[in-house]
Amino acid sequence: MVVNAYERNPQARNACLAKFGTLCSVCGMNFKDRYGEMAKDFIHVHHKKPVAARRGEYKLKPKQDLIPVCPNCHAVLHMYNPPMGVEDLKAIYLERNGAR
């Protein structure tokens, strides 16, 4: 049996967060603001193209392929297969909650 394994890469995560910061790209939530210093670096990092949809080996481009999202928005993105686009969910969020 051949299995492709994709590991979480801390350097890729750090490169993504260096570009985008730790605000949720959908709802704008900041864990440090909400929970204090203990949560200052907490955020999920979402693959814009699902890892499962990739065939064979690929070179991850963290600043293009990854984007920070809070766990709630991350879960909603993955309610669909393939996952909903971040900009699509952000438009829905802003329509329902007003522009920030």
N, C-alpha and C positions, 0 to 999 in steps of 0.2 A: 504494500500500500504506500502510495506517495502522498505526503501531506505537506502543504505549504504553511509554514509558521511565520506569523508576523508578530514581532515583539514590540512592546511599548518602548519607545526610545526617549529617554529623558532629555537628550540634547535637542531632539526635534520639538518636544514640548516647550523647552526653554526658548528656542528660536521663535516659535509661534507666539509665546507670551511676551518676548522682547519686542515683537512688532505690534501686537494688538493690546497688550496689557491683560488685566484680570477681570475686566468688566464682561458680563455676558453680552455677546454680539446680537442677541435677540431682544432681551428685556432691559439690559443695562444694569442688572443687579451686581452689586459689589459686596462680596462676603465680608470684607474688612469693615465696611460701613455698617453692615447689618449685625455682625457678631463680634466685632472687635479684632484686636491684633492677632489673636490665635488663628483667625481664618483668613489672614491677609493674602495668602497665595493660593487659596483654594478656588479651583474652577475646573470644569471638565474641558477637554480638548476634543473637538469633533472632527472626524475625517470628512471633508466635503464629498469625496467619492468613497463609498463604503469599501472597506478593506476586502470584504468577501467578493466584491465585484471586480477586483483586480485579478488579472491572470498572470501567472508566472511572477518573476521578480520585477520590482520596479524601484526606482530611486525616489524616495519621499522628498518633496520640496515643502518643508514645514511652513514657510511664509505664504505659500499658495494653496497647499493641500489641507491645512489645519486651521481651525478657528475656535476661540474660546466661547463656551456656552455654559450656563448654569445647569445643574442636574435636571431641573424641571423642564427647561427648554430642550435639553438633550433628549429626554425621554419622549417629548412630543415630536421632535424631529424623527425619531425612530418608530413612531406609531404607524408609519407608512413604509411600504417596500416597493421601490427604493425609498430611502429617507427623503423627507421634504427638504427643500432648499432653505438655507438660513434666511435669505432675503425674503422668501415667500412667507415664512413663519413670522418674521419681523413685521411685515406688512399687515398680517392678521393681528398681531399683538398691538401695533400702533392704532389700527382701526378700532379695536375694542377698548383700548386703554388711553388713547390720546397720545399725541406726540410728546416726547420728552424734551 
